[in-house]
């Protein structure tokens, strides 16, 4: 789905025009962050007499979260669904069109609205953890339940913070960090219209891209990032 620079600028202008006057970029980032950290803190407070094997559930839950991210990105954000077309439209038709692989940086903080999840979506994602949390809790595994909730909530926040960092200017303090440079490159390749439906689906750490063989090859990546 190639788009011209004129089409991108027209979409950008329309999104700026639609932005509410009360919109706060910092509020958009910090309110869901406070919510997620609050849930995680509550989980920590509920832990009691943690046994060694229970700590080992944390990496397992993280790997599971990484798979869910990969799967949801591919099958919900890049596949048009009759049940939730807004996910495809907001991500593929807006986010990807405004930020092509060779021009990823936001131009001003107001454009964080085009990068961050809607605050309610963060609440809903954390809410989706509740059924498994409850099942583990009532199965007599309260510490495992808490680790599941803590890991899941912090994973959602890591998605938000890392994704935003990739869309900050590469010469900013955050953009110059070595880890961010590495992860931004992986994500930027995904923003190429020819690659976005199949390659580099992980936004946080590309573990499941590696497991599923969906890391774009070097030549395709170089072409995607070539200045236009």
N, C-alpha and C positions, 0 to 999 in steps of 0.2 A: 504494500500500500504506500507507494511513493507519493509524496506531496511536495508542492513547490514552496519556495520561501514566501511567496505572496500568500498562499493559503494558510501557512503557519502564522504569519503575522496577522491575518484577518481573524483567525481563531483566537490568537492571543488577545487581540483588541476586544473581541466579543466577551471573552472570559473576564477581562479586566472590568468591562462595563457591567457585567452581571455580579461582580463582587460586592457584597453588602458593605455599606459605609461603616458598620460597626465591626467589621472583621479585624481580628487581632492575630497576626502571625505567631507571636509569642504565646498568646493564649491557646491557639490551636495546637501548639507543640506541648506546652506545659500542663494544661488541664488533663489531657489523657495520660500524660506521664505521671502526674500526681495520683491519678486514679489507679494506674497499674502498680506504682510503687506502694500505694496504700494496701492494695490487695496482697502484694508480696509480703509486706511487713506483717499483716495479719496472719499470713501463713507461717511466718517465722515464729510469731508469738504462740502459735498453737502447737509447735513442735515440742515433744516431750520424750526424753530418754531415747534418743535416736540410736538405733543399732547400726553397726558398720555396713551391713548389706543394704540398708535403706538409703545410705548416701549414694550407692551405686545406681540407684534409679534415676538420678539427675541426668547423667550423660545419655541414658536411654530415652528419657523424655525429650531431651534436646534434639537427638537424632530424629525422633518421631515428629517433632515440631518442624524440623528442617524439611522432612518429607512432605508434610502438610502444606508448607509454604510453596514448595516446588509444584505439587499437584494442583493447588488452588490457583496459582499464577497461570499455569498452563490451561487448565480446564474451566476456570471461571472468568479470569480477566482477559484471556485471549481467545475465548470461544463464546460466540453469541448464544445466549440461552433465552428461551421464551419466558422462563420463570424469573430471571433476574437480568434483563438486558442492560440495566443501568451500570452493572459492573463492567461489561465489555465496552460500553459507550464511554464511560468515564475514564477507563484506563487506556484501551487501545485507540479510541477515536480522539480523545482529548490529550491525555498525558503524553502518549507516544508521538502525537503529531506536533505538539508544542516543543518537545525536547528530543530532537533527532540525535543520533549517536555522536555526531561531530559538534553538537551545540547543546550541551546538557545543562549548563548553569542557569539558575534563575537570575533574572535581571534586577529584581528587587524583592524584598521580603514578602510583599503581597502575593507573590507567585508560589509561596509555600503552600497555598491553598490547592495548587495543581499537583503537589507532590505528596503531601501528607494524607493519610486516610481521614475521612470525616470523623470527628470525635465520637459520634455515636457508634461508628463501625468498630472503634477500639473497644468500647464498652461491650458491644455485641460479641466480639471475638473472645474477650475474657469470659463473657457469660457462657459461651459454648463449652468452656472448661468445666462448668458446674456439674453436668450429669456424671462425668467420669470421676470428678472429685467426690461426689456424693456416693457413687458406687464403691469407690475404694474406702471411703470413710466408714460406711455401714458394713463393709466386708471385714472390718476389724483392722484396717491398715491406715490409721489416721495420719501417721507421719508420711507415708507414701502419697497419700491424698494431698497433703500440704506441699510436698515437693513437686507434685504434678501441677498444682495451681501456681506455685512460685515460678517454676520453670516456664510454664506457658505464658504467664503474664509478662515476665521479663523478656521472653522471646518476642512477643508482640512489640514491646517498647524498643527492642534492639532493631527490629525491622524498620520502625518509624525513624529512629535516630540515624541509622546507617543509610537508609534510602535518602533522607534529606541531605546527609553529608555528601553523597555522590552528586547532588544537584547544586551544591554550593560552588562558587568559583574555584577552579583548581589551584589558583594562587593564594587563596585565603588560608588562614592558619590551619583550619580543619582540612581543607583540600590538599595541603602540602604533606600531611602525615603519610608515611610509607604504606601503612595498612590501608588507609582510605584510597590512596592512589591505585593499589592493587585491586581492591574490590570495586572501585569506580570503573576501572577498565573493563572488568568482567561484565558489569551491569550496562555500561555504555554500548558494548557490542550487542547486547540484547535489544537496544533501542534502534538498531538498524531494521527498516521495514522488511527486508528480505530474510531476516533471521529471527525476528521476535516471536513467531508462532511456534518455534521449535527449540531454539538454542538459548543457553544461559538463563534458565528460568529462576534459579535461586537469586534472591536479592541480598540476603545476609551473607552467609558463608556458602560457597558453591559445593558443598559436600554431595548433595543428592544429584547435582548436575554431573559430578564425576561418577557417581554410582550408576546412573542411568545413561551415561555416555552422551549427554546433551551439552557438552562444552564445545563451542564453535572452534573449528580448527584455526591455526595461526593465520593462514592466508585470508580466510573469510573475516577474521577479526581485524587484520590490517586494513582490508578494504573498507570495512564498516567505519573505522575510525579515521579514514583519510579525509583531510579538510576539503570541504566543497568550495 
